[in-house]
Amino acid sequence: MSRVKTDLDATREDLKMARSEMGTLIARNHDEIDQLRRLGERDYIEFTIAGKNKPQKVGNVTVVLKGVNENATSSALP
């Protein structure tokens, strides 16, 4: 019975993480980044975007925030 509960808890944690169209995990906050790091499948870079239309180099790419919809909790990154 305890194994079923452990499996169920693990499944719940998996479902909490968002997945992209390619099936890769997407972290939306610091705690989710830590969870992905513990999986050890890839290297992750945590960053904070300074503001709209301010290019920022992150790793080997440049990220620019083009817009934010605060009501929908979404953002647009080209």
N, C-alpha and C positions, 0 to 999 in steps of 0.2 A: 504494500500500500504506500509506503514512503517513497518508493521508486516512481510510482505514478505521479505523486505530488511533486517530486523533483523535476520530472519530465514536463509536467504542466507548467511549473514556474519558469523553466527554461524556455518553453514555447511562448509564454506571455512576454518574456523579455525580448525574444526575437521579433514578435509582432509589434512591440513598441518602437522599434527602429524602422525608419522609413527606408524604402528601397527605390532606386532609380529604375528607369526602363531597362537598363542593362543588368539589373539584379544586384548591383553593388549597394552596400550600406551607405547611408547618408547621415552624418551627425549634424544636429541642429544646435547643440549647446556643448559646454565643457564636459559635462558628465557623459554624454553620448560619445564624445571624442575619446575619453578615458576608456570606455567600454570597447571601442574599436581598437584602441592600442593594445588592450589586454588580449584581444583575439590574435594579434601579431601577424596578420595577413599582409599588411602594408604599412608604409610610413605615413603619418598624418601631420599636417602643419596647421596649428591653430592661429587664427588672426582676427583682428577687429578692423572693420572698415571705418576710416576716419570721417567720411561724409560723402554726400552726393557729388558726382563728377570730379572726384579727387583720386587719380590713378595711384595704386599702391602695388608695389612689387611683393609678391608672395611666392617664395620658392623661385622657380624659373618662369613664372607667368606674371602678368600684370592684371590686377582686378580693378574694375571701375564699377561703382554702384550707379546705375542709371535712374532708378526710381524705387519707391517703396509704397506699398498700399498697407497702411497700418490697420485698417479694418479687416483685411483678409490675411494679415500676418504673412505677407509674401514680399519678395523683392525681385528686381530684374537685374541680372548680371549678364552682359553680353558674352 
